[in-house]
Amino acid sequence: MFRFDNKYRKLGYKFIAGIDEAGRGPLAGPVVAAAVILPANLKIPGINDSKLLTAKQRNLLFNIIIKKSLSVTTSVLDSKIIDSINIFNATYTAMKHCVAKLTLKPDIILIDGPYKIPGLNKYLQKPVIKGDKLSASIACASIIAKVTRDRIMEELHRHYPQYDFITHKGYPTKRHKSLIKQHGLSPVHRLTFKYE
Protein backbone atom coordinates (compact mmCIF):
# COMPACT_ATOMS: atom_id res chain seq x y z
CA MET A 1 0.00 0.00 0.00
CA PHE A 2 2.72 2.46 0.89
CA ARG A 3 4.66 1.36 -2.23
CA PHE A 4 1.63 2.33 -4.35
CA ASP A 5 1.73 5.89 -3.02
CA ASN A 6 5.51 6.03 -3.27
CA LYS A 7 5.28 5.44 -7.03
CA TYR A 8 3.66 8.88 -7.25
CA ARG A 9 6.23 10.44 -4.93
CA LYS A 10 8.98 9.18 -7.24
CA LEU A 11 7.22 11.01 -10.07
CA GLY A 12 7.59 14.23 -8.09
CA TYR A 13 4.25 14.48 -6.28
CA LYS A 14 5.07 15.56 -2.72
CA PHE A 15 1.62 15.98 -1.17
CA ILE A 16 -0.64 13.06 -2.07
CA ALA A 17 -4.23 13.24 -0.81
CA GLY A 18 -6.16 10.00 -0.49
CA ILE A 19 -9.94 10.38 -0.47
CA ASP A 20 -12.70 7.90 0.41
CA GLU A 21 -16.22 7.87 1.80
CA ALA A 22 -18.41 5.87 4.14
CA GLY A 23 -22.18 5.63 4.05
CA ARG A 24 -23.32 5.51 0.44
CA GLY A 25 -25.47 2.41 0.95
CA PRO A 26 -27.25 2.88 4.30
CA LEU A 27 -30.92 3.76 4.63
CA ALA A 28 -30.25 6.21 7.48
CA GLY A 29 -27.64 8.69 8.62
CA PRO A 30 -25.07 10.79 6.77
CA VAL A 31 -22.52 10.14 4.09
CA VAL A 32 -19.01 10.98 5.34
CA ALA A 33 -15.96 11.72 3.19
CA ALA A 34 -12.38 11.98 4.40
CA ALA A 35 -9.12 13.18 2.91
CA VAL A 36 -5.67 12.28 4.24
CA ILE A 37 -2.18 13.50 3.31
CA LEU A 38 0.53 11.27 4.76
CA PRO A 39 4.18 12.25 5.20
CA ALA A 40 6.77 10.58 2.97
CA ASN A 41 8.38 7.40 4.35
CA LEU A 42 5.66 6.91 6.96
CA LYS A 43 4.68 3.30 7.63
CA ILE A 44 1.65 2.50 9.79
CA PRO A 45 1.39 -1.25 10.51
CA GLY A 46 -2.09 -2.68 9.99
CA ILE A 47 -3.37 -0.13 7.48
CA ASN A 48 -5.99 -1.72 5.24
CA ASP A 49 -9.39 -1.16 3.68
CA SER A 50 -11.59 -0.18 6.66
CA LYS A 51 -14.12 -2.90 5.76
CA LEU A 52 -11.46 -5.56 6.37
CA LEU A 53 -10.65 -4.31 9.90
CA THR A 54 -12.46 -4.80 13.19
CA ALA A 55 -13.99 -1.82 14.98
CA LYS A 56 -11.21 -2.01 17.58
CA GLN A 57 -8.49 -2.00 14.90
CA ARG A 58 -10.14 0.93 13.11
CA ASN A 59 -10.35 2.99 16.28
CA LEU A 60 -6.69 2.38 17.15
CA LEU A 61 -5.58 3.25 13.60
CA PHE A 62 -7.86 6.31 13.55
CA ASN A 63 -5.89 7.87 16.41
CA ILE A 64 -2.53 7.06 14.80
CA ILE A 65 -3.61 8.49 11.43
CA ILE A 66 -4.86 11.71 13.04
CA LYS A 67 -1.60 12.07 14.96
CA LYS A 68 0.86 11.24 12.17
CA SER A 69 -0.76 12.70 9.05
CA LEU A 70 0.23 16.04 7.57
CA SER A 71 -3.44 16.91 7.07
CA VAL A 72 -6.76 15.13 7.73
CA THR A 73 -10.22 16.47 6.93
CA THR A 74 -13.77 15.13 7.01
CA SER A 75 -17.08 16.30 5.61
CA VAL A 76 -20.49 15.08 6.79
CA LEU A 77 -23.66 15.50 4.70
CA ASP A 78 -26.88 14.45 6.41
CA SER A 79 -29.87 12.53 5.08
CA LYS A 80 -31.79 15.70 4.16
CA ILE A 81 -28.99 16.85 1.86
CA ILE A 82 -28.71 13.33 0.42
CA ASP A 83 -32.45 13.40 -0.34
CA SER A 84 -32.24 16.86 -1.93
CA ILE A 85 -29.25 16.28 -4.26
CA ASN A 86 -29.02 12.41 -4.39
CA ILE A 87 -26.33 10.19 -2.90
CA PHE A 88 -23.96 10.44 -5.87
CA ASN A 89 -23.87 14.24 -5.74
CA ALA A 90 -23.77 14.26 -1.93
CA THR A 91 -20.74 11.93 -1.92
CA TYR A 92 -18.76 14.08 -4.34
CA THR A 93 -19.85 17.31 -2.65
CA ALA A 94 -18.49 15.92 0.64
CA MET A 95 -15.24 14.95 -1.08
CA LYS A 96 -14.95 18.46 -2.56
CA HIS A 97 -15.43 19.97 0.91
CA CYS A 98 -12.63 17.73 2.24
CA VAL A 99 -10.18 18.95 -0.38
CA ALA A 100 -11.09 22.59 0.32
CA LYS A 101 -10.39 22.09 4.05
CA LEU A 102 -6.95 20.48 3.66
CA THR A 103 -4.20 22.59 5.24
CA LEU A 104 -1.81 21.62 2.42
CA LYS A 105 -2.58 21.90 -1.27
CA PRO A 106 -2.31 18.39 -2.72
CA ASP A 107 -0.14 17.81 -5.78
CA ILE A 108 -2.35 14.85 -6.72
CA ILE A 109 -5.60 13.41 -5.38
CA LEU A 110 -6.11 9.64 -5.29
CA ILE A 111 -9.83 8.83 -5.17
CA ASP A 112 -11.33 5.46 -4.28
CA GLY A 113 -13.50 4.41 -7.20
CA PRO A 114 -13.82 4.90 -10.95
CA TYR A 115 -14.65 8.61 -11.08
CA LYS A 116 -12.94 11.97 -10.68
CA ILE A 117 -14.53 14.49 -8.32
CA PRO A 118 -16.66 16.88 -10.44
CA GLY A 119 -15.77 20.56 -10.14
CA LEU A 120 -12.18 20.03 -9.00
CA ASN A 121 -10.47 20.48 -12.35
CA LYS A 122 -7.67 22.63 -10.91
CA TYR A 123 -6.32 19.53 -9.13
CA LEU A 124 -4.70 16.51 -10.73
CA GLN A 125 -6.98 13.59 -9.91
CA LYS A 126 -6.44 9.85 -10.23
CA PRO A 127 -9.41 7.53 -9.68
CA VAL A 128 -8.24 4.19 -8.28
CA ILE A 129 -10.64 1.24 -8.47
CA LYS A 130 -10.45 -0.67 -5.17
CA GLY A 131 -8.11 2.08 -4.03
CA ASP A 132 -8.80 1.36 -0.36
CA LYS A 133 -7.03 -1.98 -0.89
CA LEU A 134 -4.15 -0.52 -2.95
CA SER A 135 -3.22 2.94 -1.64
CA ALA A 136 -2.16 3.74 1.93
CA SER A 137 -3.53 7.28 1.64
CA ILE A 138 -6.94 6.07 0.45
CA ALA A 139 -7.01 3.28 3.06
CA CYS A 140 -6.30 5.85 5.79
CA ALA A 141 -9.11 8.05 4.44
CA SER A 142 -11.45 5.03 4.46
CA ILE A 143 -10.64 4.42 8.14
CA ILE A 144 -11.18 8.08 9.08
CA ALA A 145 -14.49 8.21 7.20
CA LYS A 146 -15.77 4.90 8.60
CA VAL A 147 -14.87 5.64 12.24
CA THR A 148 -16.32 9.16 11.99
CA ARG A 149 -19.58 7.85 10.55
CA ASP A 150 -19.83 4.98 13.04
CA ARG A 151 -19.48 7.44 15.91
CA ILE A 152 -22.25 9.59 14.44
CA MET A 153 -24.51 6.53 14.15
CA GLU A 154 -23.74 5.58 17.76
CA GLU A 155 -24.84 9.09 18.80
CA LEU A 156 -28.00 8.79 16.67
CA HIS A 157 -28.71 5.49 18.44
CA ARG A 158 -28.99 7.44 21.70
CA HIS A 159 -31.66 9.66 20.10
CA TYR A 160 -33.50 6.85 18.28
CA PRO A 161 -32.78 3.63 20.23
CA GLN A 162 -35.78 1.86 18.69
CA TYR A 163 -33.86 1.49 15.39
CA ASP A 164 -30.75 -0.12 16.91
CA PHE A 165 -28.38 2.05 14.83
CA ILE A 166 -25.52 1.05 17.12
CA THR A 167 -25.63 -2.48 15.67
CA HIS A 168 -26.21 -2.01 11.92
CA LYS A 169 -25.11 1.65 11.51
CA GLY A 170 -28.10 2.37 9.26
CA TYR A 171 -27.29 -0.27 6.62
CA PRO A 172 -30.22 -2.19 5.08
CA THR A 173 -29.99 -5.32 7.22
CA LYS A 174 -32.98 -7.58 7.77
CA ARG A 175 -33.24 -6.35 11.38
CA HIS A 176 -33.09 -2.69 10.36
CA LYS A 177 -35.84 -3.16 7.77
CA SER A 178 -37.94 -5.00 10.34
CA LEU A 179 -37.56 -2.12 12.82
CA ILE A 180 -38.56 0.39 10.12
CA LYS A 181 -41.75 -1.62 9.46
CA GLN A 182 -42.42 -1.59 13.20
CA HIS A 183 -41.67 2.09 13.94
CA GLY A 184 -41.86 3.88 10.58
CA LEU A 185 -39.10 6.21 9.37
CA SER A 186 -37.11 8.44 11.71
CA PRO A 187 -36.03 12.01 10.88
CA VAL A 188 -32.56 10.66 9.94
CA HIS A 189 -33.77 8.07 7.42
CA ARG A 190 -33.24 8.78 3.73
CA LEU A 191 -36.67 9.30 2.20
CA THR A 192 -35.52 8.78 -1.40
CA PHE A 193 -34.06 5.31 -0.78
CA LYS A 194 -35.92 2.05 -1.40
CA TYR A 195 -36.98 0.14 1.70
CA GLU A 196 -38.31 -3.07 0.14
N, C-alpha and C positions, 0 to 999 in steps of 0.2 A: 504493500500500500504506500509506504513512504517512498519506495523506488519509483512508483508511478508519478508522484508529484515531483520528484527530483529530476525526472526527464525534462520537465518544463523549466525547472531552475537552470539546468544545463543549457537550455536555449536562451537564457537571459532574463527569464521572468522571476523577479525577486519576490513580489508579494502575490501569492496565489490564494484566491478566495474560493473555498469549497462551499457550495450551497445545497441544502436539502430541505425537505418539508416533512411534517407529520400531520396526519389528520385529513387526508383527502377522502377517505372512504367511510368514516363514521357517519352515523345518523344524527349525532348531537355533538355540541361543543365546537371549538374553533379549529381553524387550520393554522399551524404554526410553521414559519420558515426560520431558518438559522443560516448565518454565514460565519465562517471561521477562516482566519489567516494564521497559519502556523509559522513559527520561526524555522529557518533552514537548519538542517541537521538534528532536528528534534525527533526523538523516538519515544512513543508512548506505548508500552506493552499492553496488549489486549484490545487495541483499537480494532473495531470491526463494524459492519453494518449493524445498526442499533437493534434490528429485528432478530439478530442472531445472538444477542446478549441477554442476560437475565436483568431484572430490574435493579438488583443489587450492583451488578457489574456496571450498568449504565450510570447509576448514581455516583459510584466511585470515580468513573472516568469523566463524568460531567465536571466534577470539582477540579480534576487535573487539567482538563481542557481549558476551563475558565482561567485557571491560574497561569498556565504556560503559553497560551496563545498570544499573538501580537494584537489581535482584535477579534472580538466575538459579538455578534448582534443577533437579536431575535425580533420577529414581528408576528403579532397575533391578530387574526381577523375573525370576528365572532360569527355565529350562525346567521345573524341578520344581514351582515355584509355578504356572506356566502349566498344567501337567498336572493339578494338584490343584484349581484353581478355574476353569479354562478361559480362553481368550485374551481374551474380552470382559471378564470380571471382572478379569483381571490388568491389562489396559490401564487400566481406570478406577480400580483400586486404586493403580497407579503415578501416575496423574494426581492422585489425592487426596493422596498422599504429597508430591507436588511443591508443591501449594498449602499444605500444612501447614508445609513448610520455608521458604517465602518469608519474607524479612526484613521485608517490608512487607505489610500487609493490603490485598489488591486491592479496589477499589471495584466492579469488574466483571471477569468471567473470559470471555475469548473462546476457544472450544474448536473445534478443527478437526473438522468432522463434523456429523452430524445430531442428536447426543444431548447432553443435559446429563450432568454427572458425578453418578452416584447418591451420595446421602449427603452432599452439600454444599449443602444447602438454605439455609444461613445466608448464602451468597454469591449475588449476582446473576450468573447465567450466561447466556451467549448462544452457542448452537451456530451455527457458520458453515460451511456446506457449501463445500468447496474453499477453506477459510479460509487455507490456506498459500499460496494464490495471490492472496488479497485483503488480508489483514491483515499489517502489518509485524511485530506482536508474535507472531502465530502462525507466520509464516515464520521468525522468529528462533528460536522454540522448535523448529521442525522441523529447523533446522540444528544446534542444540545436541544434540537427541535423536539425529539421524543420525550425527553425528561421534562422539558418545559410544559409540553402539552399534558403529559400524565399528571403533573402537579396541579394544573388547572382543573383537570377532570376530577381529581381527588377533592379539590375545593368545591366544585359543583356538586359532588356527592353529598357534601355537608348541607347544601341548600335543598337538594332534591334526592334524599336518601331512598325514596321509593323506586328509583330507576337503577340503583346499584352501579352507578358510574365508576365507582372505585374498582370494580371487578373487570368490566368489559371496556371501560374508557370511551363509551359511546359507539363502539363498533357494532355492526348489525348481527350480533350473536342471537341464537335462538332465545336465550333468556331475556336479552334486551327487548327483542320484538314482543315477547310474551308480556313484559312489564308495560310496554307501550299500549298493548291491547287492553290491559287492565286499568291503566291510569290515564290514558290519552297522552298527548304531546305536552312536553314542558316548554317554557319560554326559551330554552337553549337547544331545542331540537330544530333540525333543518327542515323547513316546510316544503322545500322543492325536491327533497329526496324521496325515493320510493320506499315504502315500508312493507310491501308484500314479499 
